[in-house]
Amino acid sequence: MSSETHTIDAKGERLGRLATKVAVILMGKDRVDYARNQVADVTVTVENASKLDISDDRLDNKEYDRHSGYPGGRKVETARNVVEKKGYGELIRRAVRGMLPDNKLKDPTIKNLIITE
């Protein structure tokens, strides 16, 4: 088995469309040796994250929720706040992470994603 590297240009791409492409490649579903119980030997590099095609309306209305587990512990953050604090790469990372299955392979799989602004 040899490690595969994919490079995807995010310039002009919509966030969701890009995230589905990346998630499928990271899970290894495009490979013939796909096994759902193993992390695929794949690295995905996303370039030009800051040139993503995302509207101002979307940046203001898209919300990310967190909850501390305590009463009243819900925290809501808009996509614009995420971009200001952490950059466009974090938007892509959160979108891809949400498309990966919720199991023990999620964290090791997302480590194979490299995003450059």
N, C-alpha and C positions, 0 to 999 in steps of 0.2 A: 504494500500500500504506500502510495506516495501522496504527500500533502499537496492539495490543490489550492491555488490562489485565484480569486476572482476580483476584478476591479470594476466598479460600477460608477459611472459619472451621474451625479445627482442634478446636474444643471438642467433646469426646465422640467424636472420630473415632479409629479404630485406625490405628496408624502405617503399616502396609503398604498399607491401602486408600487412605489419604490420599496416600501417596507415588506410587502408581500413577496416581491422578488428576492429580497435579501433573506427573509425568513425561510423560504423554501430551500435556498442554497445552503444556509447554515445548518438546517436539519438534515441535509443530504438527500432530500427527496428527488433531486434531479440526477442522482447517481445510481448505477446499477447495483452497487454493493450496499444499498440503503438498509440500515438496521435501526429500528426505532428504539432499541435499548442501548445504543452507543452514540457517542458524540462523533459526528462526521469529521473526518480529517480535512477540513476545509477552512480557509481564511478568506473573509470578504472585506475588501477595502472600499469604502464609499468616499469619493472625492467630490469637491465643490459643494459641500453641504450647505454653505451659506447662499448658494444660488438656487436653492429649492424653490419650486413654484408653489407658494402658499400665500393666500390672500390676507389682507389686513383684517377682514371680517373674521376669518378663520382664527387668526392669532388672538383676537379679542374674545371669541366665543368658545374656543376649545378649552376645556377645563380638565385638570388632572387632580384626582382625589387621593388623599391619604387619610388614614385613621390610626390614632395612637392606641386605640383599644379602651380608652377611658371615656366616660360620658362627656360629651361636648368636645371630643378630641378630633373632630373632622377638620382637615385643612384642605382648602381648595386653592389651586394655583392656575392661572391662565397660561396659555402657550406663549404669550408675549413675555410674561415674567420669566418663564423657563429660558427663553432665548436671551433675554437680558442678563440673566445670572450665569447660564452655562453654555449658551450658544445653540446654533441650529443642530449640531451633532446630537445633543441631548434629546431633541424632538424625535430624531430618527431612531436613536437607541430605545426610547420609550415605546415607540410604535412597533418596532421589531420585537421587543421583549414581550409586548402584549399579544403578539401573534405566535409565540412559541408555546408549546404545551407546558402546563403547570406540573412539572415533575422535577426530580433531582438533577436532570440534565440541563435545566434552563440556565443556571448560572455558568456552568462550564461552556455551554454553547455560545452565550452572549459574549464571552471573552474572546471568541474568534472574530469578532466584529471590530474593525478599525475604521474610525471616521476622521476625515481631515476637512477642515473648514475651507 
